[in-house]
């Protein structure tokens, strides 16, 4: 009978030594460089070499939505996530940069028009296993097309040879104010007791509860914007976000896959009510396989991200986007699983504890206060990703 083909592990080509030398030349000549880590940087080998490069040079690293954990959140070189508002604090770090190194970055993750201004004349080093795309806002000075981990390793070795005794080249303490400002912003609502719950408060409680290697998956909707900015990571591949095509309904089946891949880790999916209902049938799969995944549903009864963008574009007006929701505790019961609908903000930590003690999947419904959406827009500028 037919058998699956054997798995062959192939190696990507190494970087061209002349391109590596040119990139190191630009780093040594730079006055105010910054690194943008994309989805390719969360591979473990690549992440280790990226951290080594950041610490060796003293260059700060901003990550995209899909690059979370490439540099640990507690490392002073981590300048958190960019990609929500064009006026966010770490976006401004790019406005003053004379050199931008992109590692594993794909233009579909976050358009360079949101962070690169041609008038700045900043030079770009692009490192990825695919050549750089051509774009007015992405003028690449050095294109290193190779295995990302190997390319970063070669750069680290070259810097050791050429800058011995001068490393780090830059003082990361100069980024301390940016980190402190953003950290204070993340914590601003941590003690809020309002209900429905503010998105910032939900994510503060979730981050406090989840361990450094636990896995969070974010579905697509208004909640994704909040997860992307407010949920930081210690390790790669611990926050999985569907960007680019932005596939609603991804998080629940994705959580099932994550639990099969990592059975000893906690797996939490955060979903909007609309995206959750698109794949609600997968609860049966999780029940059948007795997978202790926790499905958190942010309940607002609307297509929240579409509403948010329409309000921004049309002076607060929006089309009819509301819909009805089930009783989530009864829905969970119908599938033969544990479920709880919160009625107060202080119930969330206890609900998470109880949910992860179950022998199978668990469902937590959290009413969310999306009046915070436009308040965030007012502070950070227009949300700058496609729906």
Secondary structure, DSSP 4 states (H G I P E B T S, - for coil): ---PPPP---PPPPPPHHHHHHHHHHHHH-SSEEEEE-GGGGSHHHHHHHHHHHHHHT--EEE-GGGTTSS-TTSTTEEEE--SBTT-HHHHHHHT-SEEEEES--TTTS-GGGT--GGG--EEEEEESSPPPP-TT--EEEEEES-HHHHHHHHHHHHHHHSTTT-SSS-GGGGHHHHHHHHHHHTTTTT---SSEEHHHHHHHHHHHS-TT-EEEE-SSHHHHHHHHH---SSTTSEEE--TT--TTHHHHHHHHHHHH-TTS-EEEEEEHHHHHHSTTHHHHHHHTT---EEEEEE-SB-HHHHHHHHHHTTT-----B-----HHHHHHHTTSEEEE-SSGGGHHHHHHHHTTSSS-EEEEEEEETTHHHHHHHHH-SB-S--
